[in-house]
Amino acid sequence: MSIEEVLIVKKKRYWLFSLVAILILGIGGGYYMNKDQEKKEQQQQLLKAQNEIAIYVVQNYKDVTQIDFDTPLYSKKTGSWSIDLEINQNPDDWLSIKFILEKNKTRIISTRYNQDDFSLKKELDSYNSLDKITVNYGGIQ
């Protein structure tokens, strides 16, 4: 093989490796951007779910002035989310809510609380605004 042929083979390898590297970077970047977009969409869904849960609390319990959410947790086993929330800055008035995120709404599966210490009274009300309620979303922006 002559020197010219060796140089041509080296140039072909160089361009081949360059093309492969560009393809890998492009695919990896696209994957990263897709995962980032999915995470943003999930954060928006969780924020919407917390708003719906806050409205549920206001509609079902009397004298709610503040709701403090913890960070939501996802269960791969059940496909559901759970979140704890404290009401009116009273550690005895907490709820643990399990819910499922559906396309256009949040479906609450269960609500738990300590019956011995929970002081809020159950009262159904069609009020569906959070205007007079302070809501802290537990790290979700």
N, CA and C atoms as an extended XYZ file, in Angstrom:
423
Properties=species:S:1:pos:R:3:atomname:S:1:resname:S:1:resid:I:1 pbc="F F F"
N         0.838       -1.182        0.000 N   MET     1
C         0.000        0.000        0.000 CA  MET     1
C         0.881        1.244        0.000 C   MET     1
N         0.545        2.189       -0.847 N   SER     2
C         1.345        3.404       -0.934 CA  SER     2
C         0.946        4.386        0.166 C   SER     2
N         1.749        5.397        0.327 N   ILE     3
C         1.490        6.418        1.354 CA  ILE     3
C         0.181        7.142        1.067 C   ILE     3
N        -0.094        7.400       -0.196 N   GLU     4
C        -1.341        8.077       -0.560 CA  GLU     4
C        -2.559        7.241       -0.175 C   GLU     4
N        -2.494        5.950       -0.413 N   GLU     5
C        -3.606        5.068       -0.056 CA  GLU     5
C        -3.806        5.027        1.456 C   GLU     5
N        -2.697        4.993        2.199 N   VAL     6
C        -2.769        4.987        3.666 CA  VAL     6
C        -3.413        6.283        4.152 C   VAL     6
N        -3.036        7.410        3.565 N   LEU     7
C        -3.617        8.701        3.950 CA  LEU     7
C        -5.111        8.747        3.641 C   LEU     7
N        -5.507        8.193        2.515 N   ILE     8
C        -6.927        8.166        2.147 CA  ILE     8
C        -7.708        7.322        3.149 C   ILE     8
N        -7.172        6.166        3.529 N   VAL     9
C        -7.835        5.302        4.508 CA  VAL     9
C        -7.951        6.029        5.847 C   VAL     9
N        -6.889        6.730        6.265 N   LYS    10
C        -6.918        7.470        7.533 CA  LYS    10
C        -7.969        8.578        7.485 C   LYS    10
N        -8.066        9.287        6.347 N   LYS    11
C        -9.070       10.347        6.214 CA  LYS    11
C       -10.477        9.761        6.291 C   LYS    11
N       -10.691        8.621        5.634 N   LYS    12
C       -12.007        7.981        5.678 CA  LYS    12
C       -12.360        7.577        7.103 C   LYS    12
N       -11.383        7.021        7.829 N   ARG    13
C       -11.627        6.643        9.224 CA  ARG    13
C       -11.949        7.876       10.069 C   ARG    13
N       -11.187        8.936        9.849 N   TYR    14
C       -11.400       10.175       10.604 CA  TYR    14
C       -12.833       10.677       10.395 C   TYR    14
N       -13.260       10.726        9.130 N   TRP    15
C       -14.608       11.206        8.835 CA  TRP    15
C       -15.676       10.244        9.363 C   TRP    15
N       -15.417        8.968        9.302 N   LEU    16
C       -16.356        7.987        9.817 CA  LEU    16
C       -16.511        8.134       11.337 C   LEU    16
N       -15.386        8.239       12.045 N   PHE    17
C       -15.447        8.424       13.501 CA  PHE    17
C       -16.109        9.750       13.863 C   PHE    17
N       -15.827       10.793       13.085 N   SER    18
C       -16.452       12.098       13.332 CA  SER    18
C       -17.963       12.012       13.151 C   SER    18
N       -18.393       11.343       12.091 N   LEU    19
C       -19.825       11.192       11.825 CA  LEU    19
C       -20.503       10.385       12.933 C   LEU    19
N       -19.873        9.304       13.361 N   VAL    20
C       -20.431        8.484       14.441 CA  VAL    20
C       -20.524        9.307       15.730 C   VAL    20
N       -19.493       10.087       16.036 N   ALA    21
C       -19.506       10.918       17.246 CA  ALA    21
C       -20.628       11.947       17.191 C   ALA    21
N       -20.818       12.570       16.041 N   ILE    22
C       -21.889       13.559       15.886 CA  ILE    22
C       -23.253       12.893       16.054 C   ILE    22
N       -23.427       11.720       15.477 N   LEU    23
C       -24.691       10.993       15.627 CA  LEU    23
C       -24.959       10.638       17.092 C   LEU    23
N       -23.942       10.163       17.788 N   ILE    24
C       -24.110        9.803       19.201 CA  ILE    24
C       -24.470       11.036       20.019 C   ILE    24
N       -23.784       12.138       19.792 N   LEU    25
C       -24.094       13.377       20.513 CA  LEU    25
C       -25.504       13.866       20.194 C   LEU    25
N       -25.900       13.776       18.938 N   GLY    26
C       -27.247       14.210       18.554 CA  GLY    26
C       -28.329       13.368       19.192 C   GLY    26
N       -28.159       12.063       19.177 N   ILE    27
C       -29.149       11.170       19.787 CA  ILE    27
C       -29.181       11.371       21.297 C   ILE    27
N       -28.002       11.456       21.913 N   GLY    28
C       -27.939       11.672       23.367 CA  GLY    28
C       -28.556       12.998       23.772 C   GLY    28
N       -28.291       14.044       23.011 N   GLY    29
C       -28.877       15.354       23.305 CA  GLY    29
C       -30.385       15.345       23.155 C   GLY    29
N       -30.872       14.676       22.125 N   GLY    30
C       -32.321       14.568       21.933 CA  GLY    30
C       -32.977       13.804       23.062 C   GLY    30
N       -32.335       12.735       23.507 N   TYR    31
C       -32.861       11.943       24.627 CA  TYR    31
C       -32.908       12.793       25.892 C   TYR    31
N       -31.837       13.537       26.154 N   TYR    32
C       -31.780       14.393       27.341 CA  TYR    32
C       -32.878       15.456       27.290 C   TYR    32
N       -33.064       16.089       26.144 N   MET    33
C       -34.082       17.134       26.009 CA  MET    33
C       -35.477       16.547       26.200 C   MET    33
N       -35.708       15.342       25.695 N   ASN    34
C       -37.002       14.690       25.847 CA  ASN    34
C       -37.276       14.385       27.318 C   ASN    34
N       -36.280       13.864       28.036 N   LYS    35
C       -36.451       13.562       29.466 CA  LYS    35
C       -36.706       14.845       30.248 C   LYS    35
N       -36.005       15.913       29.904 N   ASP    36
C       -36.193       17.198       30.578 CA  ASP    36
C       -37.614       17.715       30.358 C   ASP    36
N       -38.127       17.586       29.144 N   GLN    37
C       -39.490       18.017       28.827 CA  GLN    37
C       -40.509       17.180       29.592 C   GLN    37
N       -40.282       15.861       29.670 N   GLU    38
C       -41.186       14.986       30.422 CA  GLU    38
C       -41.225       15.385       31.891 C   GLU    38
N       -40.070       15.728       32.449 N   LYS    39
C       -40.007       16.126       33.862 CA  LYS    39
C       -40.779       17.427       34.087 C   LYS    39
N       -40.639       18.379       33.170 N   LYS    40
C       -41.378       19.641       33.286 CA  LYS    40
C       -42.882       19.402       33.212 C   LYS    40
N       -43.309       18.543       32.298 N   GLU    41
C       -44.738       18.236       32.172 CA  GLU    41
C       -45.261       17.556       33.433 C   GLU    41
N       -44.464       16.666       34.007 N   GLN    42
C       -44.872       15.993       35.241 CA  GLN    42
C       -44.981       16.996       36.390 C   GLN    42
N       -44.050       17.941       36.473 N   GLN    43
C       -44.108       18.967       37.512 CA  GLN    43
C       -45.374       19.811       37.359 C   GLN    43
N       -45.735       20.139       36.122 N   GLN    44
C       -46.957       20.905       35.886 CA  GLN    44
C       -48.190       20.102       36.286 C   GLN    44
N       -48.195       18.806       35.979 N   GLN    45
C       -49.318       17.947       36.374 CA  GLN    45
C       -49.433       17.871       37.893 C   GLN    45
N       -48.294       17.747       38.582 N   LEU    46
C       -48.322       17.657       40.044 CA  LEU    46
C       -48.789       18.965       40.669 C   LEU    46
N       -48.392       20.087       40.098 N   LEU    47
C       -48.852       21.382       40.600 CA  LEU    47
C       -50.365       21.508       40.424 C   LEU    47
N       -50.857       21.091       39.268 N   LYS    48
C       -52.302       21.105       39.024 CA  LYS    48
C       -53.013       20.166       40.004 C   LYS    48
N       -52.430       18.992       40.248 N   ALA    49
C       -53.021       18.034       41.194 CA  ALA    49
C       -53.080       18.633       42.596 C   ALA    49
N       -52.024       19.330       43.003 N   GLN    50
C       -52.025       19.947       44.327 CA  GLN    50
C       -53.097       21.028       44.425 C   GLN    50
N       -53.299       21.778       43.361 N   ASN    51
C       -54.386       22.768       43.354 CA  ASN    51
C       -55.739       22.084       43.510 C   ASN    51
N       -55.945       20.997       42.777 N   GLU    52
C       -57.216       20.273       42.869 CA  GLU    52
C       -57.407       19.675       44.264 C   GLU    52
N       -56.332       19.177       44.863 N   ILE    53
C       -56.410       18.626       46.220 CA  ILE    53
C       -56.705       19.737       47.218 C   ILE    53
N       -56.075       20.902       47.044 N   ALA    54
C       -56.340       22.035       47.936 CA  ALA    54
C       -57.813       22.443       47.855 C   ALA    54
N       -58.361       22.493       46.656 N   ILE    55
C       -59.789       22.821       46.495 CA  ILE    55
C       -60.649       21.747       47.161 C   ILE    55
N       -60.268       20.484       47.011 N   TYR    56
C       -60.988       19.388       47.673 CA  TYR    56
C       -61.010       19.608       49.190 C   TYR    56
N       -59.874       19.977       49.767 N   VAL    57
C       -59.797       20.200       51.220 CA  VAL    57
C       -60.692       21.365       51.622 C   VAL    57
N       -60.633       22.464       50.873 N   VAL    58
C       -61.456       23.645       51.183 CA  VAL    58
C       -62.944       23.305       51.071 C   VAL    58
N       -63.302       22.485       50.098 N   GLN    59
C       -64.708       22.120       49.902 CA  GLN    59
C       -65.220       21.129       50.947 C   GLN    59
N       -64.323       20.389       51.585 N   ASN    60
C       -64.747       19.320       52.485 CA  ASN    60
C       -64.494       19.575       53.967 C   ASN    60
N       -63.724       20.596       54.305 N   TYR    61
C       -63.427       20.869       55.710 CA  TYR    61
C       -63.624       22.348       56.012 C   TYR    61
N       -64.140       22.621       57.187 N   LYS    62
C       -64.492       23.976       57.602 CA  LYS    62
C       -63.266       24.709       58.165 C   LYS    62
N       -63.222       26.023       57.929 N   ASP    63
C       -62.221       26.932       58.500 CA  ASP    63
C       -60.786       26.649       58.061 C   ASP    63
N       -60.578       26.278       56.823 N   VAL    64
C       -59.227       26.078       56.300 CA  VAL    64
C       -58.673       27.433       55.874 C   VAL    64
N       -57.488       27.786       56.381 N   THR    65
C       -56.854       29.052       56.009 CA  THR    65
C       -55.494       28.848       55.351 C   THR    65
N       -54.845       27.706       55.640 N   GLN    66
C       -53.523       27.447       55.066 CA  GLN    66
C       -53.339       25.950       54.848 C   GLN    66
N       -52.700       25.626       53.719 N   ILE    67
C       -52.387       24.236       53.385 CA  ILE    67
C       -50.908       24.165       53.025 C   ILE    67
N       -50.179       23.278       53.709 N   ASP    68
C       -48.753       23.073       53.444 CA  ASP    68
C       -48.536       21.648       52.941 C   ASP    68
N       -48.140       21.525       51.677 N   PHE    69
C       -47.901       20.216       51.070 CA  PHE    69
C       -46.470       19.757       51.322 C   PHE    69
N       -46.299       18.449       51.545 N   ASP    70
C       -44.976       17.832       51.501 CA  ASP    70
C       -44.691       17.473       50.047 C   ASP    70
N       -43.533       16.906       49.798 N   THR    71
C       -43.178       16.479       48.450 CA  THR    71
C       -43.976       15.229       48.070 C   THR    71
N       -44.593       15.207       46.889 N   PRO    72
C       -45.348       14.020       46.474 CA  PRO    72
C       -44.414       12.840       46.188 C   PRO    72
N       -44.891       11.642       46.471 N   LEU    73
C       -44.122       10.423       46.233 CA  LEU    73
C       -44.881        9.524       45.264 C   LEU    73
N       -44.148        8.925       44.326 N   TYR    74
C       -44.753        8.055       43.318 CA  TYR    74
C       -44.485        6.594       43.658 C   TYR    74
N       -45.492        5.757       43.505 N   SER    75
C       -45.354        4.313       43.702 CA  SER    75
C       -45.428        3.621       42.344 C   SER    75
N       -44.318        3.040       41.913 N   LYS    76
C       -44.321        2.302       40.643 CA  LYS    76
C       -45.230        1.082       40.730 C   LYS    76
N       -45.308        0.509       41.915 N   LYS    77
C       -46.098       -0.710       42.107 CA  LYS    77
C       -47.582       -0.471       41.825 C   LYS    77
N       -48.113        0.654       42.313 N   THR    78
C       -49.542        0.933       42.144 CA  THR    78
C       -49.826        1.952       41.045 C   THR    78
N       -48.800        2.687       40.617 N   GLY    79
C       -49.009        3.732       39.620 CA  GLY    79
C       -49.692        4.961       40.188 C   GLY    79
N       -49.674        5.077       41.503 N   SER    80
C       -50.349        6.207       42.146 CA  SER    80
C       -49.339        7.092       42.872 C   SER    80
N       -49.807        8.254       43.232 N   TRP    81
C       -49.020        9.224       43.991 CA  TRP    81
C       -49.608        9.335       45.388 C   TRP    81
N       -48.770        9.726       46.341 N   SER    82
C       -49.280       10.041       47.673 CA  SER    82
C       -48.617       11.326       48.139 C   SER    82
N       -49.357       12.073       48.931 N   ILE    83
C       -48.837       13.338       49.439 CA  ILE    83
C       -49.449       13.597       50.811 C   ILE    83
N       -48.632       14.134       51.696 N   ASP    84
C       -49.113       14.540       53.014 CA  ASP    84
C       -49.250       16.049       53.012 C   ASP    84
N       -50.250       16.541       53.739 N   LEU    85
C       -50.414       17.980       53.848 CA  LEU    85
C       -50.876       18.342       55.250 C   LEU    85
N       -50.373       19.458       55.703 N   GLU    86
C       -50.740       19.983       57.016 CA  GLU    86
C       -51.676       21.161       56.799 C   GLU    86
N       -52.698       21.249       57.642 N   ILE    87
C       -53.704       22.291       57.474 CA  ILE    87
C       -53.616       23.268       58.642 C   ILE    87
N       -53.644       24.557       58.310 N   ASN    88
C       -53.643       25.657       59.292 CA  ASN    88
C       -52.452       25.597       60.248 C   ASN    88
N       -51.322       25.128       59.775 N   GLN    89
C       -50.088       25.044       60.562 CA  GLN    89
C       -50.285       24.300       61.886 C   GLN    89
N       -51.178       23.344       61.895 N   ASN    90
C       -51.435       22.532       63.084 CA  ASN    90
C       -50.959       21.107       62.790 C   ASN    90
N       -49.916       20.629       63.473 N   PRO    91
C       -49.388       19.293       63.189 CA  PRO    91
C       -50.402       18.165       63.398 C   PRO    91
N       -51.455       18.416       64.176 N   ASP    92
C       -52.493       17.400       64.373 CA  ASP    92
C       -53.479       17.345       63.209 C   ASP    92
N       -53.565       18.419       62.460 N   ASP    93
C       -54.492       18.486       61.326 CA  ASP    93
C       -53.737       18.209       60.028 C   ASP    93
N       -53.459       16.951       59.789 N   TRP    94
C       -52.777       16.553       58.562 CA  TRP    94
C       -53.629       15.527       57.826 C   TRP    94
N       -53.462       15.515       56.542 N   LEU    95
C       -54.114       14.523       55.684 CA  LEU    95
C       -53.036       13.826       54.863 C   LEU    95
N       -53.257       12.573       54.582 N   SER    96
C       -52.417       11.829       53.654 CA  SER    96
C       -53.334       11.396       52.518 C   SER    96
N       -53.040       11.875       51.334 N   ILE    97
C       -53.933       11.647       50.193 CA  ILE    97
C       -53.203       10.836       49.128 C   ILE    97
N       -53.863        9.802       48.647 N   LYS    98
C       -53.349        8.991       47.545 CA  LYS    98
C       -54.177        9.343       46.314 C   LYS    98
N       -53.494        9.587       45.192 N   PHE    99
C       -54.204       10.016       43.986 CA  PHE    99
C       -53.534        9.479       42.733 C   PHE    99
N       -54.288        9.522       41.646 N   ILE   100
C       -53.791        9.125       40.328 CA  ILE   100
C       -53.914       10.325       39.401 C   ILE   100
N       -52.861       10.573       38.625 N   LEU   101
C       -52.898       11.639       37.621 CA  LEU   101
C       -53.504       11.072       36.344 C   LEU   101
N       -54.629       11.630       35.946 N   GLU   102
C       -55.248       11.257       34.682 CA  GLU   102
C       -55.060       12.415       33.718 C   GLU   102
N       -55.445       12.230       32.474 N   LYS   103
C       -55.173       13.253       31.462 CA  LYS   103
C       -55.675       14.636       31.849 C   LYS   103
N       -56.924       14.743       32.236 N   ASN   104
C       -57.500       16.062       32.487 CA  ASN   104
C       -57.892       16.308       33.930 C   ASN   104
N       -57.598       15.362       34.824 N   LYS   105
C       -57.996       15.573       36.208 CA  LYS   105
C       -57.166       14.701       37.142 C   LYS   105
N       -57.327       14.975       38.414 N   THR   106
C       -56.695       14.195       39.467 CA  THR   106
C       -57.779       13.361       40.125 C   THR   106
N       -57.552       12.066       40.206 N   ARG   107
C       -58.539       11.198       40.850 CA  ARG   107
C       -58.011       10.815       42.226 C   ARG   107
N       -58.704       11.280       43.278 N   ILE   108
C       -58.319       10.965       44.648 CA  ILE   108
C       -58.817        9.562       44.970 C   ILE   108
N       -57.900        8.712       45.402 N   ILE   109
C       -58.229        7.321       45.709 CA  ILE   109
C       -58.578        7.167       47.185 C   ILE   109
N       -57.767        7.785       48.045 N   SER   110
C       -58.028        7.648       49.482 CA  SER   110
C       -57.514        8.865       50.237 C   SER   110
N       -58.126        9.093       51.384 N   THR   111
C       -57.728       10.167       52.289 CA  THR   111
C       -57.603        9.566       53.682 C   THR   111
N       -56.452        9.782       54.314 N   ARG   112
C       -56.246        9.268       55.670 CA  ARG   112
C       -55.907       10.418       56.609 C   ARG   112
N       -56.311       10.272       57.861 N   TYR   113
C       -55.941       11.223       58.904 CA  TYR   113
C       -56.075       10.537       60.252 C   TYR   113
N       -55.496       11.141       61.289 N   ASN   114
C       -55.573       10.595       62.635 CA  ASN   114
C       -56.889       11.037       63.261 C   ASN   114
N       -57.811       10.123       63.433 N   GLN   115
C       -59.144       10.456       63.947 CA  GLN   115
C       -59.110       11.004       65.367 C   GLN   115
N       -58.131       10.611       66.158 N   ASP   116
C       -58.066       11.062       67.552 CA  ASP   116
C       -57.667       12.533       67.671 C   ASP   116
N       -56.813       13.005       66.763 N   ASP   117
C       -56.274       14.358       66.892 CA  ASP   117
C       -56.811       15.358       65.876 C   ASP   117
N       -57.384       14.904       64.804 N   PHE   118
C       -57.824       15.781       63.721 CA  PHE   118
C       -58.962       16.673       64.213 C   PHE   118
N       -58.779       17.998       64.131 N   SER   119
C       -59.761       18.912       64.726 CA  SER   119
C       -60.706       19.568       63.722 C   SER   119
N       -60.413       19.463       62.435 N   LEU   120
C       -61.277       20.114       61.451 CA  LEU   120
C       -62.597       19.369       61.314 C   LEU   120
N       -63.642       20.133       61.133 N   LYS   121
C       -64.981       19.558       60.985 CA  LYS   121
C       -65.293       19.356       59.508 C   LYS   121
N       -65.903       18.235       59.226 N   LYS   122
C       -66.313       17.915       57.856 CA  LYS   122
C       -67.486       18.813       57.483 C   LYS   122
N       -67.375       19.457       56.354 N   GLU   123
C       -68.461       20.320       55.890 CA  GLU   123
C       -68.371       20.427       54.381 C   GLU   123
N       -69.378       19.981       53.694 N   LEU   124
C       -69.387       20.066       52.241 CA  LEU   124
C       -69.777       21.467       51.813 C   LEU   124
N       -68.989       22.015       50.912 N   ASP   125
C       -69.209       23.371       50.428 CA  ASP   125
C       -68.803       23.387       48.956 C   ASP   125
N       -69.542       24.081       48.143 N   SER   126
C       -69.218       24.129       46.718 CA  SER   126
C       -68.197       25.217       46.396 C   SER   126
N       -67.694       25.901       47.409 N   TYR   127
C       -66.685       26.942       47.231 CA  TYR   127
C       -65.469       26.327       46.547 C   TYR   127
N       -65.060       26.875       45.433 N   ASN   128
C       -63.952       26.264       44.705 CA  ASN   128
C       -62.842       27.247       44.356 C   ASN   128
N       -62.568       28.165       45.250 N   SER   129
C       -61.507       29.131       45.029 CA  SER   129
C       -60.490       29.037       46.158 C   SER   129
N       -59.254       29.318       45.822 N   LEU   130
C       -58.190       29.335       46.822 CA  LEU   130
C       -57.740       30.768       47.111 C   LEU   130
N       -58.580       31.750       46.766 N   ASP   131
C       -58.209       33.156       46.910 CA  ASP   131
C       -57.829       33.535       48.338 C   ASP   131
N       -58.539       33.031       49.316 N   LYS   132
C       -58.295       33.415       50.708 CA  LYS   132
C       -57.483       32.364       51.460 C   LYS   132
N       -56.895       31.428       50.739 N   ILE   133
C       -56.151       30.327       51.342 CA  ILE   133
C       -54.673       30.463       50.972 C   ILE   133
N       -53.795       30.286       51.954 N   THR   134
C       -52.363       30.242       51.680 CA  THR   134
C       -51.998       28.798       51.374 C   THR   134
N       -51.381       28.581       50.206 N   VAL   135
C       -51.000       27.224       49.808 CA  VAL   135
C       -49.494       27.196       49.549 C   VAL   135
N       -48.792       26.307       50.250 N   ASN   136
C       -47.358       26.081       50.046 CA  ASN   136
C       -47.199       24.721       49.383 C   ASN   136
N       -46.565       24.707       48.203 N   TYR   137
C       -46.585       23.534       47.335 CA  TYR   137
C       -45.474       22.515       47.551 C   TYR   137
N       -44.705       22.601       48.580 N   GLY   138
C       -43.739       21.548       48.890 CA  GLY   138
C       -42.665       21.326       47.851 C   GLY   138
N       -42.071       22.390       47.340 N   GLY   139
C       -40.941       22.250       46.433 CA  GLY   139
C       -41.285       22.171       44.963 C   GLY   139
N       -42.546       22.111       44.606 N   ILE   140
C       -42.919       22.064       43.183 CA  ILE   140
C       -43.117       23.489       42.702 C   ILE   140
N       -42.486       23.799       41.583 N   GLN   141
C       -42.554       25.157       41.035 CA  GLN   141
C       -43.406       25.159       39.788 C   GLN   141
